[in-house]
Amino acid sequence: MTFGEDTPGTVAVRCERLVPGDPEWLQDFHRAHSMLLAPLAAAAERKPARLPDGIDPAAALAAWEALCAALPEAPRTHLPEPADGFTEPVRRADPEEPVSGGVYRQAVEERDRAARGGGLRGPDGREHIPVYLVEFAVRDLGTLAALLDRLTQVLAGRLHGTALLEEIAEHHPYPLGPSTASSLCGHLRILLDTLRPEPAPQDLALLRPLLVPTARTDAGEPASRVLTAGQEAAYRRFAHRVADAVFPGDPRESAAFAWRY
């Protein structure tokens, strides 16, 4: 849902978007900042001549910061650090547990913790990962989309700036291995593929009652809200849309990701 026109002297156009409280998706959201946007902004100050032509890293960083500031407190601040596969996992269930197993286990634990904190339950009693309704400025999404389009062109054509992007990737490895310039851009693509499309009006109407603040129990947890059959179907469509953004063109991995919701 978009309000008004983005013209000089008027309030910026705002849009409503559904945001998953999924720790794995939020890792992509925050890695777009820490592994790409912030390093590009730093490079613009220290070595601007190496930047790809036609990009504005400061504007892109400001746009991401505005998106982050619009998020509710939980997805904005309660984000676990990814396990570092080059050292010992943060928690070892067993001294013989492999690093990959520890990382996977911690991801499952964070998913379950997020679900318990959301208060959403399916008709069968399953706890769902929470979903938030957030207003963003359309121009911030557009600024990030323009940056991604340009970086994609640069990498595809091996244009000026490719070496800098590859250097940034070398300095920002993943917990379980190296990153690439394309994989760093992938975090920004996932963010945009999730937030740029307008939610289906019928799904938004079904889910909206679940997205407003709710009373909390004496234990501090949100009061439980059980989805109707129609709301469950809308929630599943949302989950599959997020999963398709994370794993485009890979139905098997997408289905496994959506199942976690």
SESEBA-843115 format. One record per residue (C-alpha): residue in one letter; residue number from 1; x, z, y. Coordinates in steps of 0.02 Angstrom, whole numbers, plus 32768, in hexadecimal, padded with zeros to 4 digits. Each point is the difference from the previous one (the first is absolute). Example, Ala and Ser with C-alpha at 12.3 -4.5 7.8 and 13.67 -1.06 7.14 Angstrom:
PT, r, k, east, up, north
PT, A, 1, 8267, 8186, 7F1F
PT, S, 2, 8045, 7FDF, 80AC
This chain:
PT, r, k, east, up, north
PT, M, 1, 8000, 8000, 8000
PT, T, 2, 804D, 7FC9, 80A4
PT, F, 3, 7FCC, 8037, 80AD
PT, G, 4, 8008, 7F94, 809C
PT, E, 5, 8089, 7F89, 8037
PT, D, 6, 80B8, 8026, 801B
PT, T, 7, 8011, 7FC8, 80B5
PT, P, 8, 8074, 8040, 8089
PT, G, 9, 7FC1, 809D, 8053
PT, T, 10, 7F8A, 8031, 7F73
PT, V, 11, 800C, 807C, 7F73
PT, A, 12, 805D, 7FB9, 7F6B
PT, V, 13, 7F92, 7FB9, 7F77
PT, R, 14, 7FEC, 807B, 7F72
PT, C, 15, 7FD3, 7FDE, 7F4B
PT, E, 16, 7FC7, 8070, 7F72
PT, R, 17, 8063, 7FF8, 7F61
PT, L, 18, 8000, 805D, 7F5A
PT, V, 19, 80A7, 8054, 7FDA
PT, P, 20, 802B, 8045, 7F53
PT, G, 21, 8047, 80AF, 7FF3
PT, D, 22, 806A, 7FBF, 7F70
PT, P, 23, 80B3, 8043, 8002
PT, E, 24, 8044, 7F5D, 7FB8
PT, W, 25, 7FA9, 7F95, 8083
PT, L, 26, 8036, 8079, 8088
PT, Q, 27, 80B4, 7FEE, 7FC5
PT, D, 28, 7FF2, 7F46, 8028
PT, F, 29, 7FB3, 802A, 80A9
PT, H, 30, 808E, 8076, 802E
PT, R, 31, 808A, 7F96, 7FB3
PT, A, 32, 7FCA, 7F70, 8070
PT, H, 33, 8039, 8073, 808C
PT, S, 34, 809A, 8055, 7FB9
PT, M, 35, 8049, 7F6B, 7FA2
PT, L, 36, 7FD4, 7F6E, 8073
PT, L, 37, 7FB3, 8023, 80AA
PT, A, 38, 806F, 8091, 8036
PT, P, 39, 80A2, 7FAA, 7FC8
PT, L, 40, 7FCC, 7F60, 805B
PT, A, 41, 7FDE, 8063, 809F
PT, A, 42, 80AA, 8055, 7FF1
PT, A, 43, 8054, 7F57, 7FE5
PT, A, 44, 7FAA, 7FBE, 809D
PT, E, 45, 805F, 8084, 8063
PT, R, 46, 80A9, 7FF7, 7FA7
PT, K, 47, 8012, 7F4A, 7FCB
PT, P, 48, 7F74, 7F97, 804F
PT, A, 49, 805E, 7F5C, 7FE6
PT, R, 50, 7FE8, 8012, 7F43
PT, L, 51, 7F43, 8012, 8009
PT, P, 52, 7F90, 7F73, 7FC4
PT, D, 53, 7FC2, 7F97, 8090
PT, G, 54, 7F4E, 801B, 803C
PT, I, 55, 7FE5, 80B6, 7FCE
PT, D, 56, 7FE2, 809D, 8068
PT, P, 57, 8037, 8095, 7F95
PT, A, 58, 7FD4, 8080, 8086
PT, A, 59, 7F4D, 7FC0, 800D
PT, A, 60, 7FEF, 7FFC, 7F42
PT, L, 61, 8040, 80B2, 7FEF
PT, A, 62, 7F88, 803C, 8088
PT, A, 63, 7F70, 7FA8, 7FA7
PT, W, 64, 8028, 8057, 7F5B
PT, E, 65, 800F, 80A8, 8058
PT, A, 66, 7F53, 7FE4, 804D
PT, L, 67, 7FB7, 7FDA, 7F53
PT, C, 68, 8051, 809C, 7FBA
PT, A, 69, 7FC0, 806C, 808F
PT, A, 70, 7F4E, 7FC4, 7FDD
PT, L, 71, 8005, 8040, 7F4D
PT, P, 72, 7FB6, 80AA, 7FD4
PT, E, 73, 807D, 808C, 7FEB
PT, A, 74, 8006, 7FFD, 7F41
PT, P, 75, 803B, 7F4C, 7FE6
PT, R, 76, 806A, 8008, 809D
PT, T, 77, 8064, 809C, 7FD7
PT, H, 78, 7FE6, 8039, 7F4C
PT, L, 79, 806B, 7F7A, 7FB1
PT, P, 80, 807A, 802D, 7F74
PT, E, 81, 80B0, 7FBF, 8009
PT, P, 82, 801F, 7F7F, 7F77
PT, A, 83, 806C, 803F, 7F71
PT, D, 84, 80B5, 7FC9, 8012
PT, G, 85, 802F, 7FA5, 7F61
PT, F, 86, 80B9, 7FFF, 8030
PT, T, 87, 8006, 80BE, 7FF3
PT, E, 88, 7FA1, 8080, 7F9B
PT, P, 89, 7F41, 7FF6, 800D
PT, V, 90, 7FB7, 8089, 806D
PT, R, 91, 7FAA, 8050, 7F6B
PT, R, 92, 8034, 7FEF, 7F4A
PT, A, 93, 7F7A, 8021, 7F7E
PT, D, 94, 8084, 7FF7, 7F79
PT, P, 95, 80BF, 7FF6, 800B
PT, E, 96, 7FF8, 7F62, 7F96
PT, E, 97, 7F79, 7FAD, 806B
PT, P, 98, 803B, 7F54, 803C
PT, V, 99, 8006, 7FDF, 80BA
PT, S, 100, 7F78, 7F7B, 7FF4
PT, G, 101, 7F8F, 8079, 7FA1
PT, G, 102, 801A, 8086, 8084
PT, V, 103, 7FD6, 7F89, 808D
PT, Y, 104, 7F62, 7FC5, 7FA6
PT, R, 105, 7FCA, 80B2, 7FD9
PT, Q, 106, 8016, 8036, 80B4
PT, A, 107, 7F9B, 7F6A, 803B
PT, V, 108, 7F72, 8032, 7F8B
PT, E, 109, 8008, 80B3, 803E
PT, E, 110, 7FF5, 7FC7, 80B5
PT, R, 111, 7F6C, 7F90, 7FD6
PT, D, 112, 7FA5, 8092, 7FAE
PT, R, 113, 8028, 8072, 8092
PT, A, 114, 7FBB, 7F81, 807B
PT, A, 115, 7F61, 7FEB, 7F98
PT, R, 116, 7FE4, 80BD, 7FF8
PT, G, 117, 8012, 800A, 80BC
PT, G, 118, 7F7D, 7F7B, 8025
PT, G, 119, 7F63, 804B, 7FB5
PT, L, 120, 7FC0, 7F57, 7FC0
PT, R, 121, 7FBD, 7FF4, 7F4F
PT, G, 122, 7FB8, 7F6F, 7FA0
PT, P, 123, 7F59, 800E, 7FA5
PT, D, 124, 8063, 802C, 7F62
PT, G, 125, 805B, 8090, 8058
PT, R, 126, 80A6, 7FA5, 8015
PT, E, 127, 805F, 8035, 809C
PT, H, 128, 8023, 7F6D, 8073
PT, I, 129, 808F, 7FE2, 8077
PT, P, 130, 7FB8, 801D, 80AF
PT, V, 131, 7FD9, 7F74, 8078
PT, Y, 132, 7FFD, 800E, 80BE
PT, L, 133, 7FA4, 7F9E, 8086
PT, V, 134, 807B, 7FE2, 808E
PT, E, 135, 7FF8, 7FA2, 80A4
PT, F, 136, 8096, 7F95, 802C
PT, A, 137, 802A, 7F90, 8094
PT, V, 138, 7FEF, 7F4A, 7FCB
PT, R, 139, 8096, 7FD0, 8069
PT, D, 140, 8071, 8079, 7F9F
PT, L, 141, 7FD1, 7FAC, 7F5C
PT, G, 142, 801D, 7F58, 8053
PT, T, 143, 80AC, 8033, 8040
PT, L, 144, 8037, 8032, 7F52
PT, A, 145, 7FB6, 7F62, 7FB4
PT, A, 146, 8061, 7F95, 807B
PT, L, 147, 80A1, 8059, 7FD2
PT, L, 148, 7FE0, 7FE9, 7F46
PT, D, 149, 7FD8, 7F47, 8016
PT, R, 150, 80A3, 7FE5, 805E
PT, L, 151, 806B, 8063, 7F85
PT, T, 152, 7FB2, 7F9F, 7F70
PT, Q, 153, 8030, 7F5C, 8056
PT, V, 154, 80B0, 803E, 801F
PT, L, 155, 801C, 8034, 7F4C
PT, A, 156, 7FB1, 7F62, 7FB9
PT, G, 157, 8070, 7F90, 8069
PT, R, 158, 809A, 8070, 7FFD
PT, L, 159, 7FFA, 7FFA, 80BE
PT, H, 160, 8063, 8066, 807E
PT, G, 161, 7FDE, 80B9, 7FE0
PT, T, 162, 7FFD, 7FF4, 7F43
PT, A, 163, 80A9, 8055, 7FF2
PT, L, 164, 7FC3, 8093, 8067
PT, L, 165, 7F64, 8014, 7F94
PT, E, 166, 806B, 7FFD, 7F63
PT, E, 167, 8075, 8082, 804A
PT, I, 168, 7F6C, 8071, 8028
PT, A, 169, 7FC7, 7FEF, 7F4B
PT, E, 170, 80AC, 8030, 7FBF
PT, H, 171, 7FFA, 80A0, 8067
PT, H, 172, 7F4F, 802E, 7FC6
PT, P, 173, 7FFD, 7FFD, 7F41
PT, Y, 174, 7F6B, 8038, 7F99
PT, P, 175, 8006, 809E, 7F96
PT, L, 176, 801B, 7F9A, 7F61
PT, G, 177, 8067, 7F6F, 803E
PT, P, 178, 802E, 7F89, 808C
PT, S, 179, 7F88, 7FB4, 807C
PT, T, 180, 7FFD, 7F52, 804B
PT, A, 181, 7FCD, 7FBD, 80A8
PT, S, 182, 7F63, 7FB7, 7FB1
PT, S, 183, 7FD1, 80A4, 7FAB
PT, L, 184, 8010, 805D, 80A5
PT, C, 185, 7F8C, 7F83, 8051
PT, G, 186, 7F8C, 801C, 7F6B
PT, H, 187, 7FD6, 80B0, 803D
PT, L, 188, 7FC3, 7FB8, 80A4
PT, R, 189, 7F9E, 7F79, 7FA5
PT, I, 190, 7FA7, 8083, 7F95
PT, L, 191, 7FD3, 8063, 809D
PT, L, 192, 7FB8, 7F66, 8054
PT, D, 193, 7FA9, 7FB9, 7F67
PT, T, 194, 7FA5, 80A7, 7FF1
PT, L, 195, 7FD7, 8020, 80B7
PT, R, 196, 7FE3, 7F55, 804E
PT, P, 197, 7F69, 7FC6, 7F99
PT, E, 198, 7F5B, 8045, 803F
PT, P, 199, 7FA8, 806D, 7F7E
PT, A, 200, 7F66, 7FB3, 7FB2
PT, P, 201, 7F6D, 8040, 806B
PT, Q, 202, 7F99, 8032, 7F68
PT, D, 203, 8092, 8064, 7FB5
PT, L, 204, 8025, 8054, 80A5
PT, A, 205, 7F48, 8032, 8010
PT, L, 206, 8005, 804B, 7F51
PT, L, 207, 80A4, 805D, 8018
PT, R, 208, 7FE9, 803A, 80B4
PT, P, 209, 7FA1, 80A0, 7FD1
PT, L, 210, 8096, 8033, 7F95
PT, L, 211, 8080, 7FE4, 8089
PT, V, 212, 7FC4, 807F, 8081
PT, P, 213, 804B, 80B0, 8006
PT, T, 214, 7FAE, 8072, 7F82
PT, A, 215, 7FED, 80BB, 7FED
PT, R, 216, 808B, 805B, 7FA4
PT, T, 217, 7FEF, 807F, 7F76
PT, D, 218, 803F, 80B2, 800D
PT, A, 219, 809E, 7FC6, 7FA7
PT, G, 220, 8021, 7F84, 808B
PT, E, 221, 7FDE, 7F64, 7F9A
PT, P, 222, 7F81, 7F7E, 803E
PT, A, 223, 7F53, 8016, 7FB9
PT, S, 224, 7FE5, 7F8D, 7F6D
PT, R, 225, 7FA2, 7F5E, 8024
PT, V, 226, 7FC1, 7F9F, 7F69
PT, L, 227, 7FEF, 7F44, 8017
PT, T, 228, 7F60, 7FA7, 7FD4
PT, A, 229, 800A, 7F69, 7F8D
PT, G, 230, 7FFC, 7F8D, 8098
PT, Q, 231, 8088, 8063, 805A
PT, E, 232, 806A, 8001, 7F62
PT, A, 233, 7FF5, 7F43, 7FF6
PT, A, 234, 8031, 7FF0, 80B7
PT, Y, 235, 8091, 8079, 7FE6
PT, R, 236, 803E, 7F9C, 7F6A
PT, R, 237, 7FFA, 7F5F, 8066
PT, F, 238, 8069, 8056, 8086
PT, A, 239, 807C, 803F, 7F7D
PT, H, 240, 8013, 7F51, 7FB7
PT, R, 241, 8019, 7FB6, 80AE
PT, V, 242, 808E, 807A, 8022
PT, A, 243, 804A, 7FDE, 7F54
PT, D, 244, 7FFB, 7F44, 801E
PT, A, 245, 805F, 801C, 80A4
PT, V, 246, 8086, 8063, 7FA4
PT, F, 247, 800D, 7F88, 7F6C
PT, P, 248, 7FC5, 7F55, 803D
PT, G, 249, 7FF2, 7F7F, 7F76
PT, D, 250, 8020, 8080, 7F76
PT, P, 251, 7F57, 802E, 7FB3
PT, R, 252, 804A, 8075, 7F7F
PT, E, 253, 8065, 806A, 807A
PT, S, 254, 7F71, 7FFB, 807E
PT, A, 255, 7F84, 8042, 7F80
PT, A, 256, 8078, 808C, 7FCF
PT, F, 257, 8016, 8031, 80B6
PT, A, 258, 7F45, 7FFF, 8023
PT, W, 259, 7FDD, 8069, 7F64
PT, R, 260, 805E, 8091, 8051
PT, Y, 261, 7F76, 800F, 8084
